[in-house]
Amino acid sequence: MAARLISTCSRHFFLILVLLFAIGPIALLFMNAVKPPEEFQVSPFSFPSHFTFDNIMAAWNMGEYGRAYLNSIAVGFSAVAIICVAGGLCAYALAKMDFKGKGAVLAFLFLCVSVPLGMFLVPLFYMWQKLHLMNTLTGLIMIYSAIFLPLNIFILRTFFLGIPKELSESARIDGCNEGMILMKIIVPIAKPAFLTVALLAGLYTWNEFFFANAFVQTEALKPVSTKYLTFVGNFSSDWSKISAAGLISILPFTVIYMFLQRRFIEGVAEGSLKG
């Protein structure tokens, strides 16, 4: 038994190393979040002598995470809904319909994916000021929807291309229009792809810091991703509370992924195979 275990570990040494590399920071984050502050200052990499949830409670109250959660949920759900609806319509047109300028649209979407996000900051800042969308969740929802749409359109289009054309042609013979084909045939088949897109877009919006910090300055409207700044000062940082804030931030999507990981992996695998 021991020899078999050693043989298995040696064969999968690289995968085990990658697993430890991925889990290590998360384990360290959890240990520091439940470690007393004075113990963290002495040994930040050691296992805690005893567990305490004082850091988590203090971080939750100081960072006003209750309100931040509501803001992030509102922004995330709105952006995901826009991305799934608009992305699904666009992906269907690009995958199943022939029209002039189709290649130009694909090239434009590819260009949008390729451009660094930082290049959008200055023009968006002046535009949002003119439109009075600064310091609003609506403005942040519009930014996230526009930024994350191109990539998710490509994901949905790849999945749609793998759906046999015969299904659409049969539906047209039966009198269905394009909208009916999309809603009654394409969408039910592509549920794993839409779930993948929803999870990816939701994760992006939940963790995004750059635009959230630049376009939302009012404390009552700030999302979860910006609350780290509450514990960072000019001359010192409370790393115990920062660790607790990190744990609070990653907890929702960690739980969601644990429940939906099988469907998420199926959606990614089916999309890649169909592509």
Secondary structure as UniProt FT lines:
FT   HELIX           2..11
FT   HELIX           13..33
FT   HELIX           37..42
FT   TURN            44..45
FT   HELIX           54..62
FT   TURN            63..64
FT   HELIX           65..96
FT   TURN            100..101
FT   HELIX           102..114
FT   HELIX           117..120
FT   HELIX           121..130
FT   TURN            131..132
FT   TURN            134..135
FT   HELIX           137..161
FT   HELIX           165..173
FT   TURN            174..175
FT   HELIX           178..181
FT   HELIX           182..186
FT   HELIX           187..189
FT   HELIX           191..207
FT   HELIX           210..215
FT   HELIX           219..221
FT   HELIX           224..231
FT   HELIX           239..274
//
